[in-house]
Amino acid sequence: MLCGRLPSHARQRGRGEAVSAHFAETSSKITGYLIGAVKRVVPASAQPGANRLFDKTTNGVERALGWREDLTPPLRIRLHIGPFADPRLYRLAGDANVEGFRDLAGLRPGSSFLDIACGCGRVARALTSYLGPGATYEGFDTAVKPVAWAQSVITAKFPSFHFRTADTFNKRYNPQGKTGASELIFPYEDGTFDFAFAGSLYTHMVPDEVANFVAETKRVLKPGGKTLATFCLLNERTLPLVDAGKTMPRLVYRYGDCRVRTEKDPAHFIAHPESWVRDLYAKVGLRIVEPIERGTWAESTPESKALEKYHLGGSPSKSASQDAVIAVKA
């Protein structure tokens, strides 16, 4: 491991930022649609073979273009977690996250790190170059396939990086899940971690689910441990912009005191009242580090624009970063 060093992608930001945002978003949507269409026509018994052929083909194309890297998952897996048709964007986003952990929250190379909703290890890949000897990484997610890929590839090369699934219900990723997110007990002992990250997670959870995950995060942190989580926070400045339809995404429906993208599925995207989030953190014993880092999802200011380089929440191919709440366990 290159202890304490950021990956080359983060140190060479100009090259990564040259990736076309419009192309990344559009190509990801088209590719995702095609994959979904193929799944609908290919019999279930033939899908494993079709997946292997698809992965081999797309990996070959990326290798020919000079875009492949061992710790970058195949296209089919990447699209489970975001608009990452371009593997360079996938790597850029993870590298930028780790840069943000260091710059905004003081993540140290020797930390024990918890990645809540880790997906296929986008952040883990970047942390393999930053965390040093003695550090540990644990990630969990409800999506089985991305976790299985991370276990087979990242853990195989970096034994101190561990991934596991949590059998929680999720309409998109685990519709057969047996446990609600409001009831999940994180599979770790009290006081295990120095740092916990939840990126673009609470914008897909209703309040009782968020409340449980924040309380569980506090439980598994060591005294003095830090958490960085992203939200879209409703306050006196952002709420009028939400109601005027000027945010990204547009949140035009009410869900209690929250605002949501669609009435049929509130967790598709949801913004929470800042006052409620502050009260929740105080109740469970997490002290918010002031000021909260404001994203560009609602308004663009010099301060919020500065946060964009860390790709904390939102689509990495759009200028719509979420608010970053950093807190310390008392």
N, C-alpha and C positions, 0 to 999 in steps of 0.2 A: 504494500500500500504506500502511496505517496502521502504520508501523514501531513494533514493540514493544508495541502495544496488543492486549489480548485481545479477541476478538469479543464483541459485545453479549450473546450468549447466555451466555457465561461470566461476564460482569459482572452479569447479572441472573439469578442462579442460582435464586432463589425461584420465578420463573415457570416455569422449565424443570423444576424438581423436582416441580411440580404435575402433570406428566404421569403418569397412572396406570400403575404398573409392571405390575399384573395385566392391564390392558387391552392394554398394549403387547405383552406376551409372548403372550397368548392370540390376539390379532388377527393377529400375525405368523405363528403356527403355522397358523391357519385359512387365511390368504391364501396361504402357501407350499403348503399342501395343494391348494388350488384351482388354483394355477398348475401344479403337477405333474400334476394330473388332466387339465387342458386339454392339456398337452404330450403326454400319452399318447394322446389321441383325435384331435388335429389332425395331419394328414399333415406330414411334414418340409418339403415344398415350400411349404406354406401357413403355416408357423410365423413367418417374418419379417414377413409382413403382419399376422398375429395379434398379434405382439409390438408392432408399431407402433400398432395399434388399442388394445391394452391400455394402453400407455404414454400415449397421447393421452387416454384416458378417465380413468385414475387421476391424471394430471397436472391435468386439468381439475377433478376433484373437489377435489384439494388446493388448487388455485388459488382455487376458490370458497370454501373454508374459510379462506383466508388463510394457508395453510401452505407454499406453494411458494416456492422460492428458486432462482436460476439455477444455483448450484453444488451443489445437492442432486439426486442422481440419481433417476430414476423408481423407483417402488415395486419393480418387477420386478428391477432391478439392486441396489437396497438389500438385498433379501432374500438376495442371494448371500453377503453377509458377516455377517449377524446379524439379530436380531429387531427390524428397524427399519421395521415397518409405519407407525409414526408418524414423519414426517420431522423433527419437532421433537426427538425423542429421538436421531435420527441426528446432528443438529447439536450437541445438548447433549453427546453423548459425545465428539465430536471436539474441541469447545471445551475440555471438561474435561481431555482428554489434554494439550493444549498448555499449559494452566494447570499441570498436573503436571510437564511437562518444565521449565518455568520455575522452579517452586517447589522441586522435589525435586532437579533435576539442573543447574540454572543455564543452561538454553538461552538463547542470546543472539540478538537479532534479526538479526545479521550472519552467522549460522552457515550452513555447508553441511550439509544434512540428508539422511539416507538413511532411507527408510521401507521396511522389509523386510516383504514381504507387504502391500502398500499397498491392495489391494482397489480400490474405485472412488474413492479419494481422500478418505475421511472425514477423516483427519488433515490432508491437504493443503489441503482447503477451509478449515480453521481456521487453518492456517499462512499462508494468503494475507493474513491480517490482522495477522499477528505478525512474519513475516520482513520485513526491510527491503531497501533497494537494495543490490545486491552479494551478497545471500544466494542460495543455490540449493537446489532440492529435487529429489531423485531418488527414484522409487519403482518397485519391481518386484513382480510377482505372477505366479503360475501360472494364475490365472483370466483368460481372454481377454476376455470380455465386459465385466467391470468396468473393466479397464485401457483397453479401447477407448473406453468412455464417458468416462473421465477424460482421455484424450488429446484427444478431440473437443471437450470442454467446458472443462476447467480449463486445459489447456495453451494452448488457443486464446485465452483471456483473460489468462493469466499465463505468458508464454513462458519464464520461468526455472524453471517447474515441468514436469518431464519424467517420463513413465511408460513402462515397457516390460514385456513378458512374458518369463518364464523358462520354458522348455519342460521343467519338471520333472514327474515323475509325481505325481499326487494323485488318490486314489480318488474324491473328490467333485468336484473342480474341473477336473482335467485327466487323466482316466484313460488318455489316449493319449500322455502325456508320455514323452519319450525318455531323460531323465536322472533318476537318483535324487537325492533331496535330499542324500544323503550324499556325492554326487560333484559337486554344482553349484559352479562357480566364479562368484562374483558378477561381473556385467559392468561392473566399474569398476576403475580403476587403484589401485595401492597408495597409501595416504595421501591419500585424496580428501576425506574428510568430517570435520566437527567433531562430529557427533552422529548416532547411529544408533538407531532404535527398532524393536523387535520385540514387538508386543503380541498376546497370546493366540496366539502361534505355536508356542512350544516345548511348550505343553500339547497340541499335535497332532503332535508329532514324537517318534520313538523315539530312543534315545541316540546312535546313530552319525550320525543326521541333525542332531541338536542340536549335536554336537561339530563337525561341518563348518561349520555356519552361524555358530557362535560364533568359530571360527578365521578364517573369511572376514570376519566383522565386524571383528575385530581388524586384519586385513590392510588393509582399505580405510579405517580410521580414521587421521587424522593423529596424530602424537605429542601426547599430552595430550587427544585426543578422547575423548568420552564415549559410552557406550551405556546405554540403559535397555531392559531386557527383562523380560517377566513370566513367572513360573513358578508352579507349585504345588509347593512344596518339602517333602519328607518329612524330618522330624527327630524328635528325642525327644518333642517336644510334639505335632506333627501326626500322626505315624504311629499312635498309639493311637486318635485320633479317626477316622482313615481306616478302621482295622480295625473300629471300632465302627459304621461306617456313618453317621457324624454330619457328614460334609462335604458341600459343594455344589460339584460333583456327587458322588454316591456312587461310590467307586472300590473295587470289591469283589474285583477279580481281580489276580493278580500277573503281572508281566512282568519277569522277572529281579528286580532290586531296585526296580523301579518298581511303581506301582499304576495300573490302567487301569479304564476304565468297562465295556469289553466285550472278551471274549477274541478274538472274531472280527476285530476291527479295533482293535488297541492304540492307534493314533494318533487314534482318535475323541476320546479325552481321556485324558491321561496325566500323572501326577505323578512327578517325579524326586527322587532322594535329594539333599538339600542338600550333603552331603559330596562327592558326585560332581560337582555343579555347581561347588563351590568349587575342587576339584582341577582341573577343566577350565579354568576361567578363569585360574588360576595357571599352568597348563601353556602356554596360548597367549600369555600376556603381558598379561592384563587384571587390573588391581587393583580388587577389589570395594570400593566405598565403604561403610563400616560406619556404622550398622547397616543390614542389609537391611530394606527397608520391607515389613512383614508385612500381607498381605491378610486378608479375612474368609472366605475359602473354607473354612477349617478351624475357626477359632474367632474370636469377636468380642471384641476388647479395645478400650479407649479409643484406643490407637494405630492398630489396624487399622481401626476405624470412621472415623478421620480420613482414612484413605487412600481411602475409598470415593468421596469427592467428585471424584476424578480419573478414575474409570471406567477404571482400568488393568487390562484383561483381564476375562474373564468376561462374562456377559450384562449389558448396561447397564441392563436393566430388573429386575435382581435384586440383592440385597445379597450379592454373592459376588465381591469383588475378589480378584485374584491377588497373589502376592508380587512386588514390584518390585526387581529386581537392577540397581543402577547401578554401572558400572565405568568405569575410566579406562585408556587405553592408555599404557603406560610410555614 
